[in-house]
Amino acid sequence: QVQLVESGGGLVQAGGSLRLSCTASGRTFSNAGMGWFRQAPGKEREFVAAMYWIGTRKDTTDSVKGRFTISRDNAKNTVYLQMNDLKPEDTAVYYCAADRPTYYSGSNHQGYAYWGQGTQVTVSS
């Protein structure tokens, strides 16, 4: 059974940093795309960043470019989201997502096969 478990969320002041981690179990994701989405109260789920499984291709939404960085360690079946210069508008539940083998869904949340349970990020002003 595939599971994605996020960690690293919490409460931080504006301008601070957090690093989210998402570790997958149940199968390898070294040949699948992985991504991060977020959902603020009363809003739809929003794409944050995604990463191909080989090479350096990454996609990041404009609102976090220059502040958030996605990376992955295939040997650990883990994807990370380094978040710097956090703003109150970044407050949301952050979800990790993983594709089926050899798929890359990028910003298309409907394409992902697996989702984590989410981790809360709260940025105070």
C-alpha positions as CSV (number, residue, x, y, z in Angstrom):
1,Q,0.0,0.0,0.0
2,V,1.4,3.3,-1.1
3,Q,1.7,6.0,1.6
4,L,3.0,9.6,1.4
5,V,3.7,11.2,4.8
6,E,4.4,14.9,5.0
7,S,6.3,16.6,7.9
8,G,7.9,19.9,8.7
9,G,4.9,22.2,8.9
10,G,4.3,24.6,11.8
11,L,3.9,28.2,12.9
12,V,6.4,30.7,11.7
13,Q,6.7,34.5,11.6
14,A,6.6,36.3,8.3
15,G,10.1,36.3,6.7
16,G,10.9,33.0,8.3
17,S,11.7,29.6,6.7
18,L,10.4,26.0,6.9
19,R,11.3,22.9,5.1
20,L,8.6,20.4,4.3
21,S,9.5,16.7,3.7
22,C,7.4,14.0,2.1
23,T,8.5,10.4,2.3
24,A,6.9,7.7,0.3
25,S,6.5,4.1,1.1
26,G,5.0,1.1,-0.6
27,R,6.9,1.5,-3.9
28,T,9.7,3.5,-5.4
29,F,9.0,6.9,-6.8
30,S,12.4,7.3,-8.4
31,N,10.8,7.1,-11.9
32,A,7.7,9.3,-11.2
33,G,6.9,13.0,-10.9
34,M,6.3,14.4,-7.5
35,G,4.8,17.7,-6.5
36,W,3.5,20.0,-3.8
37,F,0.1,21.7,-3.6
38,R,-1.6,23.8,-0.9
39,Q,-5.1,24.7,0.1
40,A,-6.0,27.7,2.2
41,P,-9.4,27.9,4.1
42,G,-12.2,28.6,1.7
43,K,-10.0,28.3,-1.4
44,E,-9.3,25.6,-4.0
45,R,-6.2,23.5,-4.0
46,E,-3.4,25.3,-5.6
47,F,-0.3,24.1,-7.3
48,V,3.0,25.1,-5.7
49,A,5.9,23.1,-7.3
50,A,6.6,19.9,-9.1
51,M,9.8,18.0,-10.1
52,Y,10.6,15.5,-12.8
53,W,12.2,12.3,-11.6
54,I,15.5,12.7,-13.6
55,G,17.4,15.7,-14.7
56,T,16.7,19.1,-13.3
57,R,13.2,20.0,-14.7
58,K,11.1,21.8,-12.1
59,D,7.9,23.8,-12.3
60,T,7.0,26.4,-9.7
61,T,4.0,28.7,-9.5
62,D,4.8,32.4,-10.0
63,S,3.7,33.4,-6.5
64,V,6.5,31.4,-4.8
65,K,9.3,31.7,-7.4
66,G,12.5,32.9,-5.8
67,R,11.3,31.9,-2.4
68,F,10.3,28.1,-2.5
69,T,12.5,25.4,-3.9
70,I,11.5,21.8,-4.6
71,S,14.1,19.0,-4.5
72,R,14.1,15.3,-4.1
73,D,16.3,12.4,-2.9
74,N,15.3,9.4,-4.9
75,A,17.4,7.1,-2.7
76,K,15.3,8.1,0.3
77,N,12.0,8.2,-1.7
78,T,11.6,11.7,-0.4
79,V,10.7,15.1,-1.9
80,Y,11.3,18.4,-0.1
81,L,9.9,21.9,-0.3
82,Q,12.3,24.6,1.1
83,M,10.2,27.7,1.9
84,N,12.0,30.9,2.5
85,D,10.7,34.5,3.1
86,L,7.3,33.1,4.1
87,K,4.4,35.5,3.9
88,P,1.0,35.3,5.6
89,E,-0.6,34.5,2.3
90,D,1.4,31.2,2.3
91,T,-0.7,30.0,5.2
92,A,-2.4,26.7,4.0
93,V,-2.4,23.0,4.4
94,Y,0.4,21.7,2.1
95,Y,0.0,18.4,0.3
96,C,2.5,16.1,-1.3
97,A,1.5,14.3,-4.5
98,A,3.1,11.5,-6.5
99,D,2.6,10.3,-10.0
100,R,2.3,6.8,-11.5
101,P,5.6,5.4,-12.9
102,T,7.0,7.5,-15.8
103,Y,4.2,10.1,-15.5
104,Y,4.8,13.8,-14.9
105,S,1.6,15.7,-14.0
106,G,3.3,18.9,-13.1
107,S,0.6,21.5,-12.1
108,N,-2.3,19.2,-13.0
109,H,-3.6,18.0,-9.7
110,Q,-6.0,15.6,-11.3
111,G,-3.1,13.7,-12.8
112,Y,-1.5,12.6,-9.6
113,A,-2.2,9.1,-8.3
114,Y,-1.2,9.4,-4.7
115,W,-1.6,12.1,-2.0
116,G,-0.4,12.7,1.5
117,Q,-2.6,13.7,4.4
118,G,-1.3,17.3,4.4
119,T,0.7,19.4,6.9
120,Q,-0.4,22.8,8.2
121,V,1.8,25.8,7.6
122,T,0.8,29.0,9.4
123,V,2.6,32.3,8.8
124,S,2.0,35.1,11.3
125,S,2.4,38.7,10.4
